[in-house]
Amino acid sequence: MSHNIAAKDSLERDKINVDLAASGVAWKERMNKPVIPMETELQQPEALREYFRERLAYYRQVAQTLPKGTNPVYQKEDKPEGN
């Protein structure tokens, strides 16, 4: 099994890109960043839009187990000046 994405066939590469787009939408939703899922879906190849919806549902479910964007773990700490 090769981990080289470029060595995979075109359909597999397209599915990887669609999966990446779905995870990106779920991440932006979790971080309260502006995103329009339908717009992202329409940018995907028509044959893979159902796959996009499946992966988006999966990533949204996973996101429920992770901290939201407002969680203190994501807040930047101010560094003291002069160091």
mmCIF file of the N, C-alpha and C atoms, coordinates in Angstrom:
data_MODEL
# 
_entry.id   MODEL 
# 
loop_
_atom_site.group_PDB 
_atom_site.id 
_atom_site.type_symbol 
_atom_site.label_atom_id 
_atom_site.label_alt_id 
_atom_site.label_comp_id 
_atom_site.label_asym_id 
_atom_site.label_entity_id 
_atom_site.label_seq_id 
_atom_site.pdbx_PDB_ins_code 
_atom_site.Cartn_x 
_atom_site.Cartn_y 
_atom_site.Cartn_z 
_atom_site.occupancy 
_atom_site.B_iso_or_equiv 
_atom_site.pdbx_formal_charge 
_atom_site.auth_seq_id 
_atom_site.auth_comp_id 
_atom_site.auth_asym_id 
_atom_site.auth_atom_id 
_atom_site.pdbx_PDB_model_num 
ATOM 1   N N  . MET A 1 1  ? 0.842   -1.181 0.000   1.00 0.00 ? 1  MET A N  1 
ATOM 2   C CA . MET A 1 1  ? 0.000   0.000  0.000   1.00 0.00 ? 1  MET A CA 1 
ATOM 3   C C  . MET A 1 1  ? 0.886   1.243  0.000   1.00 0.00 ? 1  MET A C  1 
ATOM 4   N N  . SER A 1 2  ? 0.646   2.088  -0.946  1.00 0.00 ? 2  SER A N  1 
ATOM 5   C CA . SER A 1 2  ? 1.434   3.311  -1.068  1.00 0.00 ? 2  SER A CA 1 
ATOM 6   C C  . SER A 1 2  ? 0.707   4.472  -0.385  1.00 0.00 ? 2  SER A C  1 
ATOM 7   N N  . HIS A 1 3  ? 1.466   5.281  0.323   1.00 0.00 ? 3  HIS A N  1 
ATOM 8   C CA . HIS A 1 3  ? 0.892   6.476  0.950   1.00 0.00 ? 3  HIS A CA 1 
ATOM 9   C C  . HIS A 1 3  ? 1.051   7.690  0.044   1.00 0.00 ? 3  HIS A C  1 
ATOM 10  N N  . ASN A 1 4  ? 1.613   7.490  -1.128  1.00 0.00 ? 4  ASN A N  1 
ATOM 11  C CA . ASN A 1 4  ? 1.823   8.566  -2.086  1.00 0.00 ? 4  ASN A CA 1 
ATOM 12  C C  . ASN A 1 4  ? 0.500   8.857  -2.800  1.00 0.00 ? 4  ASN A C  1 
ATOM 13  N N  . ILE A 1 5  ? -0.092  9.992  -2.503  1.00 0.00 ? 5  ILE A N  1 
ATOM 14  C CA . ILE A 1 5  ? -1.388  10.339 -3.093  1.00 0.00 ? 5  ILE A CA 1 
ATOM 15  C C  . ILE A 1 5  ? -1.284  10.478 -4.609  1.00 0.00 ? 5  ILE A C  1 
ATOM 16  N N  . ALA A 1 6  ? -0.170  10.967 -5.087  1.00 0.00 ? 6  ALA A N  1 
ATOM 17  C CA . ALA A 1 6  ? 0.005   11.146 -6.529  1.00 0.00 ? 6  ALA A CA 1 
ATOM 18  C C  . ALA A 1 6  ? 0.007   9.811  -7.270  1.00 0.00 ? 6  ALA A C  1 
ATOM 19  N N  . ALA A 1 7  ? 0.330   8.729  -6.574  1.00 0.00 ? 7  ALA A N  1 
ATOM 20  C CA . ALA A 1 7  ? 0.367   7.415  -7.210  1.00 0.00 ? 7  ALA A CA 1 
ATOM 21  C C  . ALA A 1 7  ? -1.021  6.783  -7.299  1.00 0.00 ? 7  ALA A C  1 
ATOM 22  N N  . LYS A 1 8  ? -1.994  7.350  -6.628  1.00 0.00 ? 8  LYS A N  1 
ATOM 23  C CA . LYS A 1 8  ? -3.354  6.800  -6.641  1.00 0.00 ? 8  LYS A CA 1 
ATOM 24  C C  . LYS A 1 8  ? -4.064  7.211  -7.929  1.00 0.00 ? 8  LYS A C  1 
ATOM 25  N N  . ASP A 1 9  ? -5.132  6.467  -8.254  1.00 0.00 ? 9  ASP A N  1 
ATOM 26  C CA . ASP A 1 9  ? -5.869  6.811  -9.467  1.00 0.00 ? 9  ASP A CA 1 
ATOM 27  C C  . ASP A 1 9  ? -6.676  8.095  -9.252  1.00 0.00 ? 9  ASP A C  1 
ATOM 28  N N  . SER A 1 10 ? -7.187  8.623  -10.319 1.00 0.00 ? 10 SER A N  1 
ATOM 29  C CA . SER A 1 10 ? -7.867  9.921  -10.301 1.00 0.00 ? 10 SER A CA 1 
ATOM 30  C C  . SER A 1 10 ? -9.063  9.938  -9.346  1.00 0.00 ? 10 SER A C  1 
ATOM 31  N N  . LEU A 1 11 ? -9.853  8.871  -9.326  1.00 0.00 ? 11 LEU A N  1 
ATOM 32  C CA . LEU A 1 11 ? -11.026 8.819  -8.449  1.00 0.00 ? 11 LEU A CA 1 
ATOM 33  C C  . LEU A 1 11 ? -10.608 8.870  -6.983  1.00 0.00 ? 11 LEU A C  1 
ATOM 34  N N  . GLU A 1 12 ? -9.573  8.122  -6.625  1.00 0.00 ? 12 GLU A N  1 
ATOM 35  C CA . GLU A 1 12 ? -9.099  8.131  -5.238  1.00 0.00 ? 12 GLU A CA 1 
ATOM 36  C C  . GLU A 1 12 ? -8.588  9.514  -4.843  1.00 0.00 ? 12 GLU A C  1 
ATOM 37  N N  . ARG A 1 13 ? -7.868  10.169 -5.741  1.00 0.00 ? 13 ARG A N  1 
ATOM 38  C CA . ARG A 1 13 ? -7.377  11.525 -5.452  1.00 0.00 ? 13 ARG A CA 1 
ATOM 39  C C  . ARG A 1 13 ? -8.543  12.489 -5.274  1.00 0.00 ? 13 ARG A C  1 
ATOM 40  N N  . ASP A 1 14 ? -9.563  12.366 -6.124  1.00 0.00 ? 14 ASP A N  1 
ATOM 41  C CA . ASP A 1 14 ? -10.741 13.229 -5.997  1.00 0.00 ? 14 ASP A CA 1 
ATOM 42  C C  . ASP A 1 14 ? -11.457 12.990 -4.672  1.00 0.00 ? 14 ASP A C  1 
ATOM 43  N N  . LYS A 1 15 ? -11.566 11.723 -4.259  1.00 0.00 ? 15 LYS A N  1 
ATOM 44  C CA . LYS A 1 15 ? -12.222 11.413 -2.984  1.00 0.00 ? 15 LYS A CA 1 
ATOM 45  C C  . LYS A 1 15 ? -11.433 11.989 -1.814  1.00 0.00 ? 15 LYS A C  1 
ATOM 46  N N  . ILE A 1 16 ? -10.118 11.951 -1.899  1.00 0.00 ? 16 ILE A N  1 
ATOM 47  C CA . ILE A 1 16 ? -9.281  12.528 -0.842  1.00 0.00 ? 16 ILE A CA 1 
ATOM 48  C C  . ILE A 1 16 ? -9.515  14.033 -0.761  1.00 0.00 ? 16 ILE A C  1 
ATOM 49  N N  . ASN A 1 17 ? -9.593  14.698 -1.903  1.00 0.00 ? 17 ASN A N  1 
ATOM 50  C CA . ASN A 1 17 ? -9.835  16.143 -1.920  1.00 0.00 ? 17 ASN A CA 1 
ATOM 51  C C  . ASN A 1 17 ? -11.224 16.490 -1.385  1.00 0.00 ? 17 ASN A C  1 
ATOM 52  N N  . VAL A 1 18 ? -12.223 15.683 -1.720  1.00 0.00 ? 18 VAL A N  1 
ATOM 53  C CA . VAL A 1 18 ? -13.581 15.909 -1.221  1.00 0.00 ? 18 VAL A CA 1 
ATOM 54  C C  . VAL A 1 18 ? -13.613 15.705 0.290   1.00 0.00 ? 18 VAL A C  1 
ATOM 55  N N  . ASP A 1 19 ? -12.927 14.683 0.770   1.00 0.00 ? 19 ASP A N  1 
ATOM 56  C CA . ASP A 1 19 ? -12.853 14.423 2.207   1.00 0.00 ? 19 ASP A CA 1 
ATOM 57  C C  . ASP A 1 19 ? -12.190 15.593 2.924   1.00 0.00 ? 19 ASP A C  1 
ATOM 58  N N  . LEU A 1 20 ? -11.125 16.113 2.345   1.00 0.00 ? 20 LEU A N  1 
ATOM 59  C CA . LEU A 1 20 ? -10.432 17.268 2.925   1.00 0.00 ? 20 LEU A CA 1 
ATOM 60  C C  . LEU A 1 20 ? -11.359 18.487 2.984   1.00 0.00 ? 20 LEU A C  1 
ATOM 61  N N  . ALA A 1 21 ? -12.139 18.703 1.927   1.00 0.00 ? 21 ALA A N  1 
ATOM 62  C CA . ALA A 1 21 ? -13.077 19.831 1.911   1.00 0.00 ? 21 ALA A CA 1 
ATOM 63  C C  . ALA A 1 21 ? -14.133 19.664 3.006   1.00 0.00 ? 21 ALA A C  1 
ATOM 64  N N  . ALA A 1 22 ? -14.640 18.447 3.183   1.00 0.00 ? 22 ALA A N  1 
ATOM 65  C CA . ALA A 1 22 ? -15.654 18.198 4.215   1.00 0.00 ? 22 ALA A CA 1 
ATOM 66  C C  . ALA A 1 22 ? -15.082 18.427 5.607   1.00 0.00 ? 22 ALA A C  1 
ATOM 67  N N  . SER A 1 23 ? -13.866 17.969 5.837   1.00 0.00 ? 23 SER A N  1 
ATOM 68  C CA . SER A 1 23 ? -13.262 18.172 7.159   1.00 0.00 ? 23 SER A CA 1 
ATOM 69  C C  . SER A 1 23 ? -13.000 19.653 7.404   1.00 0.00 ? 23 SER A C  1 
ATOM 70  N N  . GLY A 1 24 ? -12.658 20.383 6.350   1.00 0.00 ? 24 GLY A N  1 
ATOM 71  C CA . GLY A 1 24 ? -12.436 21.824 6.481   1.00 0.00 ? 24 GLY A CA 1 
ATOM 72  C C  . GLY A 1 24 ? -13.704 22.573 6.850   1.00 0.00 ? 24 GLY A C  1 
ATOM 73  N N  . VAL A 1 25 ? -14.818 22.187 6.258   1.00 0.00 ? 25 VAL A N  1 
ATOM 74  C CA . VAL A 1 25 ? -16.100 22.816 6.584   1.00 0.00 ? 25 VAL A CA 1 
ATOM 75  C C  . VAL A 1 25 ? -16.456 22.543 8.044   1.00 0.00 ? 25 VAL A C  1 
ATOM 76  N N  . ALA A 1 26 ? -16.307 21.294 8.471   1.00 0.00 ? 26 ALA A N  1 
ATOM 77  C CA . ALA A 1 26 ? -16.630 20.944 9.859   1.00 0.00 ? 26 ALA A CA 1 
ATOM 78  C C  . ALA A 1 26 ? -15.726 21.695 10.833  1.00 0.00 ? 26 ALA A C  1 
ATOM 79  N N  . TRP A 1 27 ? -14.454 21.836 10.481  1.00 0.00 ? 27 TRP A N  1 
ATOM 80  C CA . TRP A 1 27 ? -13.521 22.563 11.352  1.00 0.00 ? 27 TRP A CA 1 
ATOM 81  C C  . TRP A 1 27 ? -13.928 24.031 11.461  1.00 0.00 ? 27 TRP A C  1 
ATOM 82  N N  . LYS A 1 28 ? -14.261 24.652 10.330  1.00 0.00 ? 28 LYS A N  1 
ATOM 83  C CA . LYS A 1 28 ? -14.666 26.060 10.362  1.00 0.00 ? 28 LYS A CA 1 
ATOM 84  C C  . LYS A 1 28 ? -15.941 26.242 11.181  1.00 0.00 ? 28 LYS A C  1 
ATOM 85  N N  . GLU A 1 29 ? -16.884 25.316 11.050  1.00 0.00 ? 29 GLU A N  1 
ATOM 86  C CA . GLU A 1 29 ? -18.106 25.404 11.854  1.00 0.00 ? 29 GLU A CA 1 
ATOM 87  C C  . GLU A 1 29 ? -17.770 25.314 13.341  1.00 0.00 ? 29 GLU A C  1 
ATOM 88  N N  . ARG A 1 30 ? -16.878 24.406 13.698  1.00 0.00 ? 30 ARG A N  1 
ATOM 89  C CA . ARG A 1 30 ? -16.507 24.218 15.104  1.00 0.00 ? 30 ARG A CA 1 
ATOM 90  C C  . ARG A 1 30 ? -15.792 25.431 15.661  1.00 0.00 ? 30 ARG A C  1 
ATOM 91  N N  . MET A 1 31 ? -15.019 26.107 14.818  1.00 0.00 ? 31 MET A N  1 
ATOM 92  C CA . MET A 1 31 ? -14.262 27.277 15.252  1.00 0.00 ? 31 MET A CA 1 
ATOM 93  C C  . MET A 1 31 ? -15.033 28.585 15.076  1.00 0.00 ? 31 MET A C  1 
ATOM 94  N N  . ASN A 1 32 ? -16.306 28.488 14.703  1.00 0.00 ? 32 ASN A N  1 
ATOM 95  C CA . ASN A 1 32 ? -17.162 29.663 14.502  1.00 0.00 ? 32 ASN A CA 1 
ATOM 96  C C  . ASN A 1 32 ? -16.616 30.599 13.436  1.00 0.00 ? 32 ASN A C  1 
ATOM 97  N N  . LYS A 1 33 ? -16.067 30.034 12.397  1.00 0.00 ? 33 LYS A N  1 
ATOM 98  C CA . LYS A 1 33 ? -15.571 30.824 11.274  1.00 0.00 ? 33 LYS A CA 1 
ATOM 99  C C  . LYS A 1 33 ? -16.630 30.794 10.169  1.00 0.00 ? 33 LYS A C  1 
ATOM 100 N N  . PRO A 1 34 ? -16.693 31.839 9.365   1.00 0.00 ? 34 PRO A N  1 
ATOM 101 C CA . PRO A 1 34 ? -17.712 31.867 8.316   1.00 0.00 ? 34 PRO A CA 1 
ATOM 102 C C  . PRO A 1 34 ? -17.462 30.787 7.257   1.00 0.00 ? 34 PRO A C  1 
ATOM 103 N N  . VAL A 1 35 ? -18.497 30.028 6.974   1.00 0.00 ? 35 VAL A N  1 
ATOM 104 C CA . VAL A 1 35 ? -18.419 28.985 5.953   1.00 0.00 ? 35 VAL A CA 1 
ATOM 105 C C  . VAL A 1 35 ? -19.830 28.699 5.454   1.00 0.00 ? 35 VAL A C  1 
ATOM 106 N N  . ILE A 1 36 ? -19.940 28.423 4.174   1.00 0.00 ? 36 ILE A N  1 
ATOM 107 C CA . ILE A 1 36 ? -21.226 28.069 3.580   1.00 0.00 ? 36 ILE A CA 1 
ATOM 108 C C  . ILE A 1 36 ? -21.072 26.649 3.033   1.00 0.00 ? 36 ILE A C  1 
ATOM 109 N N  . PRO A 1 37 ? -21.552 25.643 3.778   1.00 0.00 ? 37 PRO A N  1 
ATOM 110 C CA . PRO A 1 37 ? -21.362 24.254 3.359   1.00 0.00 ? 37 PRO A CA 1 
ATOM 111 C C  . PRO A 1 37 ? -21.916 23.957 1.966   1.00 0.00 ? 37 PRO A C  1 
ATOM 112 N N  . MET A 1 38 ? -23.062 24.545 1.620   1.00 0.00 ? 38 MET A N  1 
ATOM 113 C CA . MET A 1 38 ? -23.656 24.275 0.310   1.00 0.00 ? 38 MET A CA 1 
ATOM 114 C C  . MET A 1 38 ? -22.757 24.781 -0.813  1.00 0.00 ? 38 MET A C  1 
ATOM 115 N N  . GLU A 1 39 ? -22.129 25.916 -0.590  1.00 0.00 ? 39 GLU A N  1 
ATOM 116 C CA . GLU A 1 39 ? -21.218 26.464 -1.597  1.00 0.00 ? 39 GLU A CA 1 
ATOM 117 C C  . GLU A 1 39 ? -20.026 25.524 -1.800  1.00 0.00 ? 39 GLU A C  1 
ATOM 118 N N  . THR A 1 40 ? -19.490 25.016 -0.708  1.00 0.00 ? 40 THR A N  1 
ATOM 119 C CA . THR A 1 40 ? -18.369 24.082 -0.797  1.00 0.00 ? 40 THR A CA 1 
ATOM 120 C C  . THR A 1 40 ? -18.809 22.798 -1.486  1.00 0.00 ? 40 THR A C  1 
ATOM 121 N N  . GLU A 1 41 ? -20.012 22.339 -1.179  1.00 0.00 ? 41 GLU A N  1 
ATOM 122 C CA . GLU A 1 41 ? -20.529 21.128 -1.817  1.00 0.00 ? 41 GLU A CA 1 
ATOM 123 C C  . GLU A 1 41 ? -20.637 21.309 -3.327  1.00 0.00 ? 41 GLU A C  1 
ATOM 124 N N  . LEU A 1 42 ? -21.116 22.463 -3.755  1.00 0.00 ? 42 LEU A N  1 
ATOM 125 C CA . LEU A 1 42 ? -21.281 22.707 -5.192  1.00 0.00 ? 42 LEU A CA 1 
ATOM 126 C C  . LEU A 1 42 ? -19.949 22.802 -5.923  1.00 0.00 ? 42 LEU A C  1 
ATOM 127 N N  . GLN A 1 43 ? -18.875 23.044 -5.192  1.00 0.00 ? 43 GLN A N  1 
ATOM 128 C CA . GLN A 1 43 ? -17.549 23.105 -5.804  1.00 0.00 ? 43 GLN A CA 1 
ATOM 129 C C  . GLN A 1 43 ? -16.958 21.714 -6.035  1.00 0.00 ? 43 GLN A C  1 
ATOM 130 N N  . GLN A 1 44 ? -17.600 20.687 -5.467  1.00 0.00 ? 44 GLN A N  1 
ATOM 131 C CA . GLN A 1 44 ? -17.093 19.322 -5.605  1.00 0.00 ? 44 GLN A CA 1 
ATOM 132 C C  . GLN A 1 44 ? -17.616 18.709 -6.903  1.00 0.00 ? 44 GLN A C  1 
ATOM 133 N N  . PRO A 1 45 ? -16.906 17.691 -7.421  1.00 0.00 ? 45 PRO A N  1 
ATOM 134 C CA . PRO A 1 45 ? -17.415 17.002 -8.616  1.00 0.00 ? 45 PRO A CA 1 
ATOM 135 C C  . PRO A 1 45 ? -18.811 16.440 -8.345  1.00 0.00 ? 45 PRO A C  1 
ATOM 136 N N  . GLU A 1 46 ? -19.689 16.561 -9.309  1.00 0.00 ? 46 GLU A N  1 
ATOM 137 C CA . GLU A 1 46 ? -21.084 16.164 -9.109  1.00 0.00 ? 46 GLU A CA 1 
ATOM 138 C C  . GLU A 1 46 ? -21.209 14.716 -8.645  1.00 0.00 ? 46 GLU A C  1 
ATOM 139 N N  . ALA A 1 47 ? -20.378 13.846 -9.173  1.00 0.00 ? 47 ALA A N  1 
ATOM 140 C CA . ALA A 1 47 ? -20.449 12.427 -8.815  1.00 0.00 ? 47 ALA A CA 1 
ATOM 141 C C  . ALA A 1 47 ? -20.056 12.171 -7.363  1.00 0.00 ? 47 ALA A C  1 
ATOM 142 N N  . LEU A 1 48 ? -19.373 13.118 -6.733  1.00 0.00 ? 48 LEU A N  1 
ATOM 143 C CA . LEU A 1 48 ? -18.888 12.916 -5.368  1.00 0.00 ? 48 LEU A CA 1 
ATOM 144 C C  . LEU A 1 48 ? -19.610 13.790 -4.337  1.00 0.00 ? 48 LEU A C  1 
ATOM 145 N N  . ARG A 1 49 ? -20.674 14.436 -4.721  1.00 0.00 ? 49 ARG A N  1 
ATOM 146 C CA . ARG A 1 49 ? -21.374 15.316 -3.772  1.00 0.00 ? 49 ARG A CA 1 
ATOM 147 C C  . ARG A 1 49 ? -22.051 14.534 -2.654  1.00 0.00 ? 49 ARG A C  1 
ATOM 148 N N  . GLU A 1 50 ? -22.593 13.373 -2.966  1.00 0.00 ? 50 GLU A N  1 
ATOM 149 C CA . GLU A 1 50 ? -23.184 12.535 -1.913  1.00 0.00 ? 50 GLU A CA 1 
ATOM 150 C C  . GLU A 1 50 ? -22.092 12.088 -0.944  1.00 0.00 ? 50 GLU A C  1 
ATOM 151 N N  . TYR A 1 51 ? -20.937 11.743 -1.468  1.00 0.00 ? 51 TYR A N  1 
ATOM 152 C CA . TYR A 1 51 ? -19.798 11.369 -0.622  1.00 0.00 ? 51 TYR A CA 1 
ATOM 153 C C  . TYR A 1 51 ? -19.395 12.550 0.264   1.00 0.00 ? 51 TYR A C  1 
ATOM 154 N N  . PHE A 1 52 ? -19.419 13.759 -0.289  1.00 0.00 ? 52 PHE A N  1 
ATOM 155 C CA . PHE A 1 52 ? -19.112 14.959 0.498   1.00 0.00 ? 52 PHE A CA 1 
ATOM 156 C C  . PHE A 1 52 ? -20.084 15.086 1.668   1.00 0.00 ? 52 PHE A C  1 
ATOM 157 N N  . ARG A 1 53 ? -21.379 14.900 1.410   1.00 0.00 ? 53 ARG A N  1 
ATOM 158 C CA . ARG A 1 53 ? -22.383 15.019 2.472   1.00 0.00 ? 53 ARG A CA 1 
ATOM 159 C C  . ARG A 1 53 ? -22.173 13.956 3.556   1.00 0.00 ? 53 ARG A C  1 
ATOM 160 N N  . GLU A 1 54 ? -21.820 12.739 3.138   1.00 0.00 ? 54 GLU A N  1 
ATOM 161 C CA . GLU A 1 54 ? -21.556 11.672 4.111   1.00 0.00 ? 54 GLU A CA 1 
ATOM 162 C C  . GLU A 1 54 ? -20.359 12.022 4.991   1.00 0.00 ? 54 GLU A C  1 
ATOM 163 N N  . ARG A 1 55 ? -19.293 12.493 4.367   1.00 0.00 ? 55 ARG A N  1 
ATOM 164 C CA . ARG A 1 55 ? -18.085 12.823 5.124   1.00 0.00 ? 55 ARG A CA 1 
ATOM 165 C C  . ARG A 1 55 ? -18.313 14.042 6.012   1.00 0.00 ? 55 ARG A C  1 
ATOM 166 N N  . LEU A 1 56 ? -19.093 15.019 5.549   1.00 0.00 ? 56 LEU A N  1 
ATOM 167 C CA . LEU A 1 56 ? -19.403 16.192 6.359   1.00 0.00 ? 56 LEU A CA 1 
ATOM 168 C C  . LEU A 1 56 ? -20.194 15.771 7.598   1.00 0.00 ? 56 LEU A C  1 
ATOM 169 N N  . ALA A 1 57 ? -21.158 14.879 7.423   1.00 0.00 ? 57 ALA A N  1 
ATOM 170 C CA . ALA A 1 57 ? -21.927 14.382 8.571   1.00 0.00 ? 57 ALA A CA 1 
ATOM 171 C C  . ALA A 1 57 ? -21.003 13.665 9.552   1.00 0.00 ? 57 ALA A C  1 
ATOM 172 N N  . TYR A 1 58 ? -20.075 12.877 9.033   1.00 0.00 ? 58 TYR A N  1 
ATOM 173 C CA . TYR A 1 58 ? -19.122 12.172 9.900   1.00 0.00 ? 58 TYR A CA 1 
ATOM 174 C C  . TYR A 1 58 ? -18.270 13.166 10.685  1.00 0.00 ? 58 TYR A C  1 
ATOM 175 N N  . TYR A 1 59 ? -17.700 14.152 9.993   1.00 0.00 ? 59 TYR A N  1 
ATOM 176 C CA . TYR A 1 59 ? -16.831 15.118 10.668  1.00 0.00 ? 59 TYR A CA 1 
ATOM 177 C C  . TYR A 1 59 ? -17.604 16.004 11.642  1.00 0.00 ? 59 TYR A C  1 
ATOM 178 N N  . ARG A 1 60 ? -18.852 16.287 11.357  1.00 0.00 ? 60 ARG A N  1 
ATOM 179 C CA . ARG A 1 60 ? -19.672 17.047 12.309  1.00 0.00 ? 60 ARG A CA 1 
ATOM 180 C C  . ARG A 1 60 ? -19.901 16.224 13.576  1.00 0.00 ? 60 ARG A C  1 
ATOM 181 N N  . GLN A 1 61 ? -20.095 14.923 13.408  1.00 0.00 ? 61 GLN A N  1 
ATOM 182 C CA . GLN A 1 61 ? -20.276 14.047 14.564  1.00 0.00 ? 61 GLN A CA 1 
ATOM 183 C C  . GLN A 1 61 ? -18.993 13.997 15.396  1.00 0.00 ? 61 GLN A C  1 
ATOM 184 N N  . VAL A 1 62 ? -17.856 13.885 14.747  1.00 0.00 ? 62 VAL A N  1 
ATOM 185 C CA . VAL A 1 62 ? -16.572 13.875 15.452  1.00 0.00 ? 62 VAL A CA 1 
ATOM 186 C C  . VAL A 1 62 ? -16.369 15.205 16.172  1.00 0.00 ? 62 VAL A C  1 
ATOM 187 N N  . ALA A 1 63 ? -16.764 16.305 15.543  1.00 0.00 ? 63 ALA A N  1 
ATOM 188 C CA . ALA A 1 63 ? -16.576 17.637 16.124  1.00 0.00 ? 63 ALA A CA 1 
ATOM 189 C C  . ALA A 1 63 ? -17.329 17.794 17.444  1.00 0.00 ? 63 ALA A C  1 
ATOM 190 N N  . GLN A 1 64 ? -18.397 17.025 17.629  1.00 0.00 ? 64 GLN A N  1 
ATOM 191 C CA . GLN A 1 64 ? -19.155 17.102 18.880  1.00 0.00 ? 64 GLN A CA 1 
ATOM 192 C C  . GLN A 1 64 ? -18.321 16.641 20.074  1.00 0.00 ? 64 GLN A C  1 
ATOM 193 N N  . THR A 1 65 ? -17.290 15.844 19.815  1.00 0.00 ? 65 THR A N  1 
ATOM 194 C CA . THR A 1 65 ? -16.447 15.327 20.899  1.00 0.00 ? 65 THR A CA 1 
ATOM 195 C C  . THR A 1 65 ? -15.244 16.225 21.171  1.00 0.00 ? 65 THR A C  1 
ATOM 196 N N  . LEU A 1 66 ? -15.056 17.256 20.376  1.00 0.00 ? 66 LEU A N  1 
ATOM 197 C CA . LEU A 1 66 ? -13.895 18.134 20.495  1.00 0.00 ? 66 LEU A CA 1 
ATOM 198 C C  . LEU A 1 66 ? -14.301 19.488 21.071  1.00 0.00 ? 66 LEU A C  1 
ATOM 199 N N  . PRO A 1 67 ? -13.346 20.232 21.636  1.00 0.00 ? 67 PRO A N  1 
ATOM 200 C CA . PRO A 1 67 ? -13.677 21.553 22.183  1.00 0.00 ? 67 PRO A CA 1 
ATOM 201 C C  . PRO A 1 67 ? -14.085 22.536 21.087  1.00 0.00 ? 67 PRO A C  1 
ATOM 202 N N  . LYS A 1 68 ? -14.987 23.428 21.433  1.00 0.00 ? 68 LYS A N  1 
ATOM 203 C CA . LYS A 1 68 ? -15.427 24.479 20.505  1.00 0.00 ? 68 LYS A CA 1 
ATOM 204 C C  . LYS A 1 68 ? -14.340 25.536 20.355  1.00 0.00 ? 68 LYS A C  1 
ATOM 205 N N  . GLY A 1 69 ? -14.501 26.402 19.384  1.00 0.00 ? 69 GLY A N  1 
ATOM 206 C CA . GLY A 1 69 ? -13.525 27.450 19.132  1.00 0.00 ? 69 GLY A CA 1 
ATOM 207 C C  . GLY A 1 69 ? -13.403 28.466 20.247  1.00 0.00 ? 69 GLY A C  1 
ATOM 208 N N  . THR A 1 70 ? -14.418 28.561 21.092  1.00 0.00 ? 70 THR A N  1 
ATOM 209 C CA . THR A 1 70 ? -14.383 29.511 22.204  1.00 0.00 ? 70 THR A CA 1 
ATOM 210 C C  . THR A 1 70 ? -13.731 28.926 23.450  1.00 0.00 ? 70 THR A C  1 
ATOM 211 N N  . ASN A 1 71 ? -13.330 27.675 23.395  1.00 0.00 ? 71 ASN A N  1 
ATOM 212 C CA . ASN A 1 71 ? -12.701 27.009 24.533  1.00 0.00 ? 71 ASN A CA 1 
ATOM 213 C C  . ASN A 1 71 ? -11.372 27.681 24.862  1.00 0.00 ? 71 ASN A C  1 
ATOM 214 N N  . PRO A 1 72 ? -11.060 27.841 26.140  1.00 0.00 ? 72 PRO A N  1 
ATOM 215 C CA . PRO A 1 72 ? -9.800  28.505 26.527  1.00 0.00 ? 72 PRO A CA 1 
ATOM 216 C C  . PRO A 1 72 ? -8.543  27.845 25.963  1.00 0.00 ? 72 PRO A C  1 
ATOM 217 N N  . VAL A 1 73 ? -8.619  26.572 25.631  1.00 0.00 ? 73 VAL A N  1 
ATOM 218 C CA . VAL A 1 73 ? -7.440  25.894 25.093  1.00 0.00 ? 73 VAL A CA 1 
ATOM 219 C C  . VAL A 1 73 ? -6.974  26.534 23.778  1.00 0.00 ? 73 VAL A C  1 
ATOM 220 N N  . TYR A 1 74 ? -7.886  27.199 23.081  1.00 0.00 ? 74 TYR A N  1 
ATOM 221 C CA . TYR A 1 74 ? -7.553  27.840 21.808  1.00 0.00 ? 74 TYR A CA 1 
ATOM 222 C C  . TYR A 1 74 ? -7.223  29.325 21.940  1.00 0.00 ? 74 TYR A C  1 
ATOM 223 N N  . GLN A 1 75 ? -7.327  29.871 23.128  1.00 0.00 ? 75 GLN A N  1 
ATOM 224 C CA . GLN A 1 75 ? -7.071  31.297 23.317  1.00 0.00 ? 75 GLN A CA 1 
ATOM 225 C C  . GLN A 1 75 ? -5.573  31.555 23.379  1.00 0.00 ? 75 GLN A C  1 
ATOM 226 N N  . LYS A 1 76 ? -5.134  32.573 22.687  1.00 0.00 ? 76 LYS A N  1 
ATOM 227 C CA . LYS A 1 76 ? -3.715  32.936 22.690  1.00 0.00 ? 76 LYS A CA 1 
ATOM 228 C C  . LYS A 1 76 ? -3.376  33.656 23.986  1.00 0.00 ? 76 LYS A C  1 
ATOM 229 N N  . GLU A 1 77 ? -2.208  33.338 24.480  1.00 0.00 ? 77 GLU A N  1 
ATOM 230 C CA . GLU A 1 77 ? -1.718  34.053 25.653  1.00 0.00 ? 77 GLU A CA 1 
ATOM 231 C C  . GLU A 1 77 ? -0.852  35.206 25.173  1.00 0.00 ? 77 GLU A C  1 
ATOM 232 N N  . ASP A 1 78 ? -0.992  36.361 25.820  1.00 0.00 ? 78 ASP A N  1 
ATOM 233 C CA . ASP A 1 78 ? -0.152  37.506 25.480  1.00 0.00 ? 78 ASP A CA 1 
ATOM 234 C C  . ASP A 1 78 ? 1.246   37.257 26.016  1.00 0.00 ? 78 ASP A C  1 
ATOM 235 N N  . LYS A 1 79 ? 2.225   37.416 25.129  1.00 0.00 ? 79 LYS A N  1 
ATOM 236 C CA . LYS A 1 79 ? 3.612   37.257 25.554  1.00 0.00 ? 79 LYS A CA 1 
ATOM 237 C C  . LYS A 1 79 ? 4.110   38.588 26.100  1.00 0.00 ? 79 LYS A C  1 
ATOM 238 N N  . PRO A 1 80 ? 4.863   38.554 27.189  1.00 0.00 ? 80 PRO A N  1 
ATOM 239 C CA . PRO A 1 80 ? 5.410   39.808 27.721  1.00 0.00 ? 80 PRO A CA 1 
ATOM 240 C C  . PRO A 1 80 ? 6.388   40.426 26.724  1.00 0.00 ? 80 PRO A C  1 
ATOM 241 N N  . GLU A 1 81 ? 6.317   41.741 26.598  1.00 0.00 ? 81 GLU A N  1 
ATOM 242 C CA . GLU A 1 81 ? 7.216   42.443 25.678  1.00 0.00 ? 81 GLU A CA 1 
ATOM 243 C C  . GLU A 1 81 ? 8.610   42.520 26.272  1.00 0.00 ? 81 GLU A C  1 
ATOM 244 N N  . GLY A 1 82 ? 9.596   42.593 25.384  1.00 0.00 ? 82 GLY A N  1 
ATOM 245 C CA . GLY A 1 82 ? 10.974  42.752 25.820  1.00 0.00 ? 82 GLY A CA 1 
ATOM 246 C C  . GLY A 1 82 ? 11.705  41.434 25.992  1.00 0.00 ? 82 GLY A C  1 
ATOM 247 N N  . ASN A 1 83 ? 11.083  40.331 25.684  1.00 0.00 ? 83 ASN A N  1 
ATOM 248 C CA . ASN A 1 83 ? 11.763  39.035 25.813  1.00 0.00 ? 83 ASN A CA 1 
ATOM 249 C C  . ASN A 1 83 ? 12.159  38.510 24.477  1.00 0.00 ? 83 ASN A C  1 
# 
